[in-house]
Amino acid sequence: MNYPDQFTPQIWPLIVYCLAVFALITLMLSLSYFLGQKRRDPATDEPFESGIISQGSARLRLSVAYYLVAILFIVFDLEAIYLFSWSIAFYEAGLLGFIEATIFIVILLVGLIYLWRLGALDWGGHQKSLDKRQKPR
């Protein structure tokens, strides 16, 4: 049996699809280049909202705690995705799958308790870990 001849009928739809995607991308980019605006005014690069020219800087300084809570939310939100997929295959996974899911939940609970005691989940004020290091005067 010739190995390359075996996959040739199966791979040609993928090749046609890739070529169609590249052709569509090329068409869209070339149309936007040829039909797009050619004139550059000084006001072209200025940001505006609802016809009002913005005043001041658009930079908003956010606390690092905001990003920390966002990252922790993503991490613990992924836990829900894994547990949902496990619950779909609950009967197929059997007892071993149940034990693995239990270990996974226990590890995440230990991490959540650690972060909670550290004060990483506090939104306002100072974090508890910072308050412990400060000495009263």
C-alpha positions in Angstrom: 0.0 0.0 0.0 1.4 3.4 -1.0 1.2 5.7 2.0 1.0 9.1 0.3 -1.8 7.9 -2.0 -3.9 6.8 1.0 -4.2 10.4 2.3 -4.5 12.3 -1.0 -8.3 11.9 -1.3 -8.7 12.8 2.4 -6.6 16.0 2.4 -7.7 17.8 -0.8 -10.8 19.4 0.9 -8.4 20.9 3.5 -6.2 22.2 0.8 -9.1 23.7 -1.1 -10.4 25.3 2.1 -7.0 26.8 2.9 -6.7 28.2 -0.6 -10.2 29.7 -0.3 -9.4 31.3 3.0 -6.2 32.9 1.6 -8.1 34.0 -1.5 -10.8 35.6 0.6 -8.2 37.4 2.8 -6.3 38.7 -0.2 -9.6 39.9 -1.8 -10.7 41.7 1.4 -7.3 43.4 1.9 -6.9 44.4 -1.7 -10.5 45.8 -1.8 -9.9 47.8 1.4 -6.7 49.1 -0.1 -8.1 50.2 -3.4 -11.5 51.4 -2.2 -10.3 52.9 1.1 -9.7 56.6 1.9 -6.6 58.0 0.2 -6.6 61.4 1.8 -4.9 62.0 5.2 -6.2 65.0 7.2 -4.6 66.0 10.6 -7.9 65.1 12.2 -7.9 61.6 10.8 -5.7 60.1 13.5 -7.5 62.0 16.4 -9.8 59.9 18.5 -13.3 61.1 18.9 -16.5 59.8 20.4 -19.9 61.0 19.2 -18.4 63.9 17.4 -16.8 65.4 20.5 -13.1 65.9 20.4 -11.6 64.2 23.5 -9.9 66.3 26.2 -6.9 65.0 28.1 -5.3 61.6 28.2 -7.2 58.4 27.5 -4.9 56.5 29.8 -6.6 55.2 32.9 -4.4 53.9 35.7 -5.8 50.9 37.4 -4.5 49.1 40.4 -2.5 45.9 40.1 -5.1 44.3 42.4 -7.7 44.7 39.7 -5.5 42.7 37.3 -4.8 40.1 40.0 -8.5 39.5 40.6 -9.1 39.3 36.9 -6.4 36.7 36.4 -7.7 34.7 39.4 -11.2 34.8 38.0 -9.9 33.4 34.7 -8.0 30.6 36.5 -11.0 29.6 38.6 -13.4 30.0 35.7 -11.4 27.4 33.7 -12.0 25.1 36.6 -15.7 25.2 35.8 -15.0 24.3 32.2 -13.0 21.2 33.2 -15.6 20.1 35.7 -18.4 20.6 33.2 -16.6 18.4 30.7 -16.0 15.9 33.4 -19.7 15.9 34.4 -20.7 15.2 30.8 -18.5 12.1 30.7 -19.2 11.1 34.3 -20.3 7.5 33.6 -17.6 6.9 31.0 -14.9 8.1 33.4 -15.9 5.8 36.2 -14.5 5.7 39.7 -11.0 6.7 38.5 -12.4 9.8 36.8 -14.3 10.7 40.0 -11.1 10.4 42.1 -9.1 12.5 39.6 -11.9 15.2 39.6 -11.9 15.1 43.5 -8.1 15.6 43.6 -8.5 18.5 41.1 -11.2 20.2 43.2 -9.1 19.7 46.4 -6.0 21.3 44.8 -8.1 24.3 43.6 -9.8 24.7 47.0 -6.4 24.7 48.7 -5.2 27.4 46.3 -8.4 29.4 46.9 -8.0 29.2 50.7 -4.4 30.2 50.4 -5.3 33.2 48.2 -8.1 34.2 50.5 -5.9 34.1 53.6 -3.2 36.0 51.8 -5.8 38.7 51.1 -5.4 38.6 47.3 -9.2 38.5 46.9 -9.8 41.8 48.8 -11.0 44.6 46.5 -10.6 47.6 48.7 -8.1 49.0 51.1 -4.8 47.4 51.9 -4.2 43.7 51.5 -3.9 41.7 54.8 -0.4 40.5 53.9 0.8 44.1 53.6 -0.9 45.1 56.9 1.0 42.3 58.8 4.4 43.7 57.7 3.7 47.3 58.8 4.6 48.0 62.4 2.5 50.4 64.4 4.3 53.6 65.5 
